[in-house]
Amino acid sequence: MCVISFAPNTGRLFERWGLGEELMKVCTQHTNLHIHSHMGHLLQTQVLPQKVFGSNSYNGRRGEIHAVLFEYAKRLGAEIKLGVEVTEYWENDVEKKAGVIVQGQRIEGDVVVGADGVGSKARQLVLGHVDEPKPSGYAIYRTWFDIQERGVDKDPLTSMFAKEDLFFSWIGEDKHMLAMSMKGGKEMCWLLTHKDTADIKESWSQPGKISDALTIVDDWDPRCRAIVSKASFCIDFKLVIRDPLPTWVSPGGRIVVIGDAAHPFLPSSIQGASQGVEDGVALAVALKNAGKDKIPAATRVFEHLRYDRVLKSQQMGESTRNKWHKKNEDKGDDVELPFPEWLLNFDAERHAQNTFGQIFDSLKEKGYARPNVHLLYHIDEAGA
Ligand SMILES: Cc1cc2nc3c(=O)[nH]c(=O)nc-3n(C[C@H](O)[C@H](O)[C@H](O)COP(=O)(O)OP(=O)(O)OC[C@H]3O[C@@H](n4cnc5c(N)ncnc54)[C@H](O)[C@@H]3O)c2cc1C
């Protein structure tokens, strides 16, 4: 239902798996990001290079990218059950076993990977208590629609999006809007952050009202109102935050959380999904290297491999959000999206392969104890 961007640090992995060409068919390469103030003043045009550090980024519709990855997993022999709920995660340290309960059936595995998102149940078992995410105070209206069907090409305020793939942003105090056309000007999506006080327990994702979204952009650049009004519906997606977990691994070491279950990201990082993929790759390397009889060691090596990098990427999302929401137009503050080398010129598979042995040995000396969280960090609630 919405756009997702996989950055070159994940693009590199997709390309290694031979999926680059297939993914590119459903993806769009925007060449520039035009960044405006909310009143429509062009602040900066950021050039978005085709390749960064030798790899493409992949930006497209979530469902279409997901379908390519889903088919790839099936080709590799993964047995996938859709539409079923894990009602319980379990670990028995005496018997050294772990598993899940699905539709009343107890399933046992060598290792259980809880990639169950921001509302993760696996996380409860890992932490030993319920750790609710906090509302960020913000939510995002998001939608996607056909350009011709919705008359984007007929309106002089929006018709430029029908001619080519464009990527625009508008930033104001504590809010921003993104709009982009994809597939050669055939489809379009927009995202609009807004203040939100609703209780996130009610629902993280619910239908939004276009009329409410229009109220937010009422006195903005008239192009924003014109773009928002073209949609017939939108989703109101609550943005939640969470302080870093002290650990991602269960006491017995056989259940591990990855992706948003371990570390939810603000969308302004444009890295949440990418870091989830990196997690999966690093965990696979750790499990393969350690072998079946050393699963608890493998999951703890994985945690050490990933923890600091993920935290640094989360912090970057926060600093980008602050840069946008608190920019001083008169001072000509920089509003470009960051492309740091440490983040994008990184190969999660090689890194895991190269550092596994060293971490494995150092943890062995400590009896594979859980790590001390040495970087105390608190994500503030100033929005997303
Ligand atoms: C508006 C917005 C825009 C974003 N844009 C980007 C972007 O451009 N680039 C980027 O990298 N990231 C982006 N992100 C972040 C990104 O969407 C997440 O970081 C990413 O989806 C996390 O992936 P995940 O697999 O860990 O969790 P999820 O995508 O949340 O997947 C978890 C899955 O587990 C399933 N599940 C949960 N509980 C159970 C259960 N008990 N039993 C069975 N299944 C269960 C859920 O149904 C879901 O399918 C954005 C986020 C938002 C809100």
The ligand as an SDF file (V2000), in Angstrom:
LIG
                    3D

 53 58  0  0  0  0  0  0  0  0999 V2000
    5.3470    5.1000    6.8280 C   0  0  0  0  0  0  0  0  0  0  0  0
    6.5730    4.2530    6.9010 C   0  0  0  0  0  0  0  0  0  0  0  0
    7.4990    4.3100    5.8670 C   0  0  0  0  0  0  0  0  0  0  0  0
    8.6560    3.5210    5.9330 C   0  0  0  0  0  0  0  0  0  0  0  0
    9.5430    3.5800    4.9130 N   0  0  0  0  0  0  0  0  0  0  0  0
   10.6380    2.8080    4.9500 C   0  0  0  0  0  0  0  0  0  0  0  0
   11.5690    2.8390    3.8580 C   0  0  0  0  0  0  0  0  0  0  0  0
   11.3880    3.5410    2.8570 O   0  0  0  0  0  0  0  0  0  0  0  0
   12.6740    2.0570    3.9350 N   0  0  0  0  0  0  0  0  0  0  0  0
   12.9030    1.2230    5.0080 C   0  0  0  0  0  0  0  0  0  0  0  0
   13.9430    0.5230    5.0110 O   0  0  0  0  0  0  0  0  0  0  0  0
   12.0310    1.1530    6.0320 N   0  0  0  0  0  0  0  0  0  0  0  0
   10.9070    1.9210    6.0290 C   0  0  0  0  0  0  0  0  0  0  0  0
   10.0340    1.8640    7.0660 N   0  0  0  0  0  0  0  0  0  0  0  0
   10.2780    0.8990    8.1570 C   0  0  0  0  0  0  0  0  0  0  0  0
    9.9420   -0.5270    7.7080 C   0  0  0  0  0  0  0  0  0  0  0  0
    8.6190   -0.5900    7.2110 O   0  0  0  0  0  0  0  0  0  0  0  0
   10.1050   -1.5050    8.8510 C   0  0  0  0  0  0  0  0  0  0  0  0
   11.3200   -1.2630    9.5160 O   0  0  0  0  0  0  0  0  0  0  0  0
   10.0910   -2.9530    8.2970 C   0  0  0  0  0  0  0  0  0  0  0  0
    8.8580   -3.2420    7.6910 O   0  0  0  0  0  0  0  0  0  0  0  0
   10.3600   -3.9520    9.4210 C   0  0  0  0  0  0  0  0  0  0  0  0
   10.2700   -5.2350    8.8920 O   0  0  0  0  0  0  0  0  0  0  0  0
    9.9710   -6.4820    9.8320 P   0  0  0  0  0  0  0  0  0  0  0  0
    9.9320   -7.6620    8.9260 O   0  0  0  0  0  0  0  0  0  0  0  0
   10.9090   -6.4950   10.9760 O   0  0  0  0  0  0  0  0  0  0  0  0
    8.5360   -6.2000   10.4610 O   0  0  0  0  0  0  0  0  0  0  0  0
    7.1140   -6.0510    9.7140 P   0  0  0  0  0  0  0  0  0  0  0  0
    7.2840   -5.4960    8.3490 O   0  0  0  0  0  0  0  0  0  0  0  0
    6.2420   -5.3430   10.6740 O   0  0  0  0  0  0  0  0  0  0  0  0
    6.6310   -7.5680    9.5360 O   0  0  0  0  0  0  0  0  0  0  0  0
    6.2240   -8.3350   10.6550 C   0  0  0  0  0  0  0  0  0  0  0  0
    5.3110   -9.4450   10.1380 C   0  0  0  0  0  0  0  0  0  0  0  0
    5.0390  -10.3650   11.1890 O   0  0  0  0  0  0  0  0  0  0  0  0
    3.6510  -10.6610   11.1740 C   0  0  0  0  0  0  0  0  0  0  0  0
    3.2580  -11.0550   12.5460 N   0  0  0  0  0  0  0  0  0  0  0  0
    3.2520  -10.2910   13.6690 C   0  0  0  0  0  0  0  0  0  0  0  0
    2.8460  -11.0020   14.7430 N   0  0  0  0  0  0  0  0  0  0  0  0
    2.5810  -12.2470   14.2820 C   0  0  0  0  0  0  0  0  0  0  0  0
    2.1290  -13.4570   14.9090 C   0  0  0  0  0  0  0  0  0  0  0  0
    1.8790  -13.5160   16.2190 N   0  0  0  0  0  0  0  0  0  0  0  0
    1.9500  -14.5550   14.1330 N   0  0  0  0  0  0  0  0  0  0  0  0
    2.2160  -14.5200   12.8070 C   0  0  0  0  0  0  0  0  0  0  0  0
    2.6750  -13.4080   12.1480 N   0  0  0  0  0  0  0  0  0  0  0  0
    2.8420  -12.2970   12.8870 C   0  0  0  0  0  0  0  0  0  0  0  0
    2.9770   -9.3880   10.7160 C   0  0  0  0  0  0  0  0  0  0  0  0
    1.7060   -9.6500   10.1820 O   0  0  0  0  0  0  0  0  0  0  0  0
    3.9630   -8.9110    9.6320 C   0  0  0  0  0  0  0  0  0  0  0  0
    3.7020   -9.5200    8.4020 O   0  0  0  0  0  0  0  0  0  0  0  0
    8.8890    2.6620    7.0430 C   0  0  0  0  0  0  0  0  0  0  0  0
    7.9620    2.5990    8.0820 C   0  0  0  0  0  0  0  0  0  0  0  0
    6.8070    3.4070    8.0120 C   0  0  0  0  0  0  0  0  0  0  0  0
    5.8420    3.3490    9.1540 C   0  0  0  0  0  0  0  0  0  0  0  0
  1  2  1  0
  2  3  1  0
  2 52  2  0
  3  4  2  0
  4  5  1  0
  4 50  1  0
  5  6  2  0
  6  7  1  0
  6 13  1  0
  7  8  2  0
  7  9  1  0
  9 10  1  0
 10 11  2  0
 10 12  1  0
 12 13  2  0
 13 14  1  0
 14 15  1  0
 14 50  1  0
 15 16  1  0
 16 17  1  0
 16 18  1  0
 18 19  1  0
 18 20  1  0
 20 21  1  0
 20 22  1  0
 22 23  1  0
 23 24  1  0
 24 25  2  0
 24 26  1  0
 24 27  1  0
 27 28  1  0
 28 29  2  0
 28 30  1  0
 28 31  1  0
 31 32  1  0
 32 33  1  0
 33 34  1  0
 33 48  1  0
 34 35  1  0
 35 36  1  0
 35 46  1  0
 36 37  1  0
 36 45  1  0
 37 38  2  0
 38 39  1  0
 39 40  1  0
 39 45  2  0
 40 41  1  0
 40 42  2  0
 42 43  1  0
 43 44  2  0
 44 45  1  0
 46 47  1  0
 46 48  1  0
 48 49  1  0
 50 51  2  0
 51 52  1  0
 52 53  1  0
M  END
$$$$
